Amino acid sequence: MAAAGFGFYRWLLAPRTTWRARRLRVAYPWLSGDQAWSIARLYRYPEEFLYAQNHLRRQEPGSHD
């Protein structure tokens, strides 16, 4: 069950972040769902930068750290 590329648990646990991420995807369609969600999350919680950076690095093709 996913709405616009975002999983149910993201909707349930962080509805405001997910709402912002959906708006980012509409404005910037080249962003992936994870990229948009990370940007939206960092807007509200900049202290989570290292977590977002590590998550996005794992999502890159060819990255097997």
N, C-alpha and C positions, 0 to 999 in steps of 0.2 A: 504494500500500500504506500505509494509515493505520490506526492502532489508537486508537480512542476520540478521534479528531480530532487526533491528533498524528502528524506525519510520521515516516517511517522514519529519516531522518537525525537527528531529535531524539532518537529512541530510541537510536540507535547512538552518537551523540556525547555525550549527556548523560542517561544512563539514570536517575540519581537525581533530577535535576530533573524529568524527564518523569514519573517515578513520583509525586513530590509533586504535580505539576500534576494528574494524574489523580485523586488523592485530594481535591484542592481542588474539582475539578469535581463530584465526587460530593457533597461537603459543601455546596457553593454552586453549584447548577445554573445560576444566572443568569450566571455568569462564562463568557466565551468561552474557547476553548482558548488563544489568545494571552495573554489576561489572566491566566489561571491559571498558564501557563508563566512569564510575566514575574514574577509574585509569588513563585513557587517559586524562580526563578533569583536574585531579589534577596535572598531569605532566606539563601542561601549566599554570594552575591557582591554585597554592597551597593554596591561601587564601580562596578557596571555600571548605576547608576541612570539616568544620562543616555542611555545606549544604549536602555534599556527605555522610557524616556519618549518618545524620538523614534520608536521603533518603534510604540508604541501610538497615538501621535498620527497617524501615517500610516494606521493602521487605522480611525480614526474616519470615519464617513460625512460627506461634505462637506469633508473636509480634503484640500486639493490643494497643499500646500507643496512 
